[in-house]
Amino acid sequence: MGIEDSNVNMDVLEDLIRNAGGCAVVDGGFATQLETHGANINDPLWSALCLIDQPHLIKRVHLDYLEAGADIIVSSSYQATLQGFKSRGLSLEAAESMLIKSVEIAVDARDKFWSSVNRKNGRNYNKALVAASIGSYGAYLADGSEYSGNYGPSVTLEKLKDFHRRRLQVLVGAGPDLLAFETIPNKLEAQALVELLDEENISIPSWICFSSVDGENAPSGESFKECLNIINKSDKIRAVGINCAPPQFVLNLVHKFKEYTKKTIVVYPNSGETWDGIAKTWLPSKYFDHDKFEVYAAGWREAGAKIIGGCCRTTPCTIRAISNVFKEKRKEN
């Protein structure tokens, strides 16, 4: 039996983009900022570990990004799965409560920030939206397969729907404004999500973001044209794009997606840095100057992206720079 959410405004995302001057800003790297505040998330649950023992840090990160100018904040549920929590010894009921908490913390932070800025004269803010993050099956596996798309022959369409179903139901019930399906690596999982939204009668506006390791195709090697042909058939999916891919790929992919879909395009790449496992340090990108992230973001906007932010290793400073550039653009218009 599907979920009824009759009070949902399916145009809420389009309304936000319009009120933001044609391009909304999504927040940046969540785990990166949690670590800045002292969290130790070296764990298969990753940032979702803080839902168990440090929820105050999650709220602090949401507020950091709201203060930086984010129009959309994404919940800490990317790595939060019922299976993952149960492997840590939580009951099913406790695991579901963690998913609910991820949305409630984000909503509470958004409402706290909204009340604060409304008390200050001369401030003109859009009320930010809360997107419930739903990571790919590969993210749950924590083996890097969200960047390969290789789930093996035992992972069928039905298995993927079964994996996502209850988590999706619980997150929808928690009352987010949006659903953000993130780092989807192949056509099969995209199809599973499209079918699941229909089967569960979910009408909260959603976006699906793919990862990419070559700047041309999904990690599985399937063309984005194939992937988008499936998504284009869904009226539940309101936006589609790329997250956690190297930023030097983004401009080409925005142009490519513009050819293949009429849906809103969303991009939030990583910083472009790479991890040196021997030296145990992050190395700067050879292709991308992170200090000029906002300059590149302006180019992505000109190419047609309507929702722009950052993923791993981007920070509130990144988001503030993007937001400031976009505010200047609104003044020019």
N, C-alpha and C positions, 0 to 999 in steps of 0.2 A: 504493500500500500504506500502510495507516494506521500510526500510532505506538502501540505498546503501552506502557502505563505502569501495570502491574498492581499496583505497590506503593503507588499513590496512595490516600490516605484522602480520599474524597469528602466526608466530614463534617468535615474539618479546620476549615473556616470556621465552621460551626455550633458546633463545640467551642470555638473561640476566643471567639466571641460569648458563649456561656454562661459560660465561665470569666472573662470580662471583666465579668460582671454584667449581661449583656443588651444591651450596646452596645460595639462595638470602635472604637478610634480609628485612623484611617489618617493618614498623614503629610501634610505641607503642600507649598507651592510649592517645586519642585525647582530650577528655573532661578533663581528669586529668591534662594535661599540660595547657589547656586553663585556668583552675582555678588557676594554678600556676602563670599565668600572670595577674591574677586579674579579670577574667571573672566570672560573675554570671549567671549560666546556669540552675538554678532551674526553669525549664520551660518545658512544653510538647515538645517544639522544641529542647530542650537539646542543644547540641553544635551548631546546625544549627541556633540558635538564634543569634549567632555572625555574621552570614552572613548578617543580617539586620543592626546591629548597631556597630559591632566591627570587620570588616573584616581584619584589620591590625593584630589582634591577631591570626587569623587563619593562615595568612602568616608566622607570627613569629613561630608558632608551627611547621609548615612544615619545616622551616629552622632549627629549633632545631633538628628535626629528621634526616634531611639530614646531618647536621654537626656531628651527632652521628654515621653516617655510614649506614643509611637506603638505600637500593637499590630500594625500592618501597615505595612511600608515598600514603596514601589513603585520598581521598577528604573528606571534612566536610559535606557530603550529607547523612550520615547514617540516620539521623532523619528528613532530609529535604524532605518533600512531598508536592505536590500541595495542597492536602487537608489540611495539617497542616498549611501551610502559609495562605491559604484562611480563615481559622478559626481565624487568627490574623488580618484579614481585608485587606490582600493584594489581588489585582486583579489577575486573572489568568496570565496575562502578567508579572506582577511583580513577582509572584511566580516562573514562569519559569525562569525569569532572575536570581533569587537566585540560582537555580540549576546550571545554566550556570556559575555563578560567582564562585561556589564551585570548579569547575574544573579549571577555568581560574586562580584562586588564586594559586592552587597547581602547575599548569604548570608554572606560572610566578616565583614562589619560586624555582622550580626545575631548570628553565633556569638561574635564577640569581645565584644560587649556582654553577651550571655547568660552567658558564662563570668565576666565581670567582676562582674555583679550577684550571681551565685551564690556568689561568694567573700565577699560582704558579708553579715554576719548581720542578720537582721531585715528583709530585703528580700523582698517577695513579688511577683514579676513573672511574667506569662505570657510564654512564649517567642514572640517576634514572628514573624509570617509574612512571607514575601517574595512579592510579586505582580509578575509580569513584565508591564510596561506594553506595550500594543500600540495605538499611535495609529491614528486613522482614515486612510483614503486622503487625505482633505483635509489632514491634518496633514503628510503627505509632500509634497503639492503646495506647501505653505507659501504659499498664496495666500488664506488666510482661509476656504476653502470648508468647513472643519469647522464653521463658524458660519453657513453658508448652505445646505449640503446640495445645492448645485447642481454636480453633477459633469459635466453635459452628456450628450447622447444616446449618445456613444461608450462611456461607462462602463457596462458591463452587469454582470449578476450574476456571470457567469463571469470577467470581467476582474477584479472585486473579489476573487473567490476566488483567482485566480491571483496577484494582488498580495500577498495575505496569506499564502499557503500556506507558502512556504519559510521566511519569517521565523517563522511560528508553529511549524513543525517544529523549527527551531533553538532557539528559546526554550524549548520544552517539553523538548528534550533537555538543556538546561542545568540542569534540576532545580528550578524554582521551586515554591512551595507553591500558588500561585494564578496565574490569568491575568486581567489587567485590560484589557479593551477600552475605550478612552477617547475621549471627544468624538465619538461616533458621531452623524452629523447627519441620517440618513434611514433609512427602512424597508428600502431595498434593501441597504445595507451590513449592517444587523442580520441580514437574511435570509442574506446571504453568510456571515457569521460562524457562525450557527447551523448551516448546512449543512456548512461546512468542519469544524467540530468533530466532526460525525458522520462525514464522509468520512474524516477522519484518525484516527478512533477515539481521540480525545483525551478523557481522563476526569479531568484536573486540574480542580478546581472553578474556575469562571470567573465574572466579572461583566461586564456591559455597561453602560456609562454613556453617556448621551446628553448633548449640549449643548442649550441652549434660549436663544433671543433674545427671546422674548415672554412666557415664564413659563407658556405654555399648551400649546404644540406643539413638535415637533422643528423644528430650523432649516429643514428642507425645507418646512414647513407641514403635513406629515402629522401626524395626531393621535397622541398617545402610546398611545391605545387600539389603533390599528392596529399600531403598532410592538410593543407588548407582546403582542398576540395571537400574533405570530410567536415571540417569545421564550418565552412560556408553554408552547409545545409541546416545548421542549428541556429534558431533564433534565441537560444539561451545564452550563447557565447556572444558577448557584445564587443570584445576586443581580443586581439591576438598579437603575439610578438615574440620577443627574445629576452631572456634574462640569463645572467651569469655566464655570458660569452665574452670573449675579449672585445674591448670597445672598438678596436680597429676594424672589426667585422660589421659594425652596426649600420653604417651608412649604406653599404651595398645591400644589406638585408632589408632595410626599410624600403629601398627602391624595389627590391624583389617582391616584398609583401604587397606593396602598392599595386603591382601587376596582378597578383593572385587573389586579392580580397578587397571587398569594400568595407570591411569591419575596421573599427578604430585600431590603430597600431600603437602598441606599448613596448617600450624598450627600457631595460635597466641592466646594463652590462656590469661586469666586475671592473676592478681598477686597471686590469691589464698586467698586474704584477704576477710573478710566478714564484712558487715556493722552492727553495733550494734545500732538499732534504738532508744533505750532508752538512752544510753550514748552519742549518736550522734558522734560516732567515728568508725574508721576502726580497726578491730582486726586482728592480724597476723594469718596466716594459721596454723592449727595443723599438717598439712601433708607436708608442702612445705616451704623450706627456700628461701624466695625471694632474699636474698643476693647471692644465688648460682644459680640464674635463668639461667645464661649462661652455667653452668655445665649441667643442665638438657637439655638445648637447644642442646648442643653437643650430648647428648644421642638421642634426637629426630632426629637429622641429621643422626646419625649412623643407626638408625632404618629405615630411608628411606624418611624422610621429606625433601623437596627441597626448601620450602619457609617457613621461621620461623621469628616470631616477637612476639609482645605482644599486649594485649588489655587493658581493664580497669585496672587502678591503676599501670600499668607499665609506665616507663618514658624514656626520652632520655638516662639516665644512664643505664637502662636495655638494651636498643638497642645498646649503645656503647660497653657494655660488651660482648654482643652476637657477634657483628661485629668484635671485637678484637680477640675473640676466633676463629672465622671462618677464619680470616686473617692468624692467626698462623697455622691453619690447611692447608691453601693453601701453605704456605711456606714449610711445611713438605712434601707436595706432589710434 
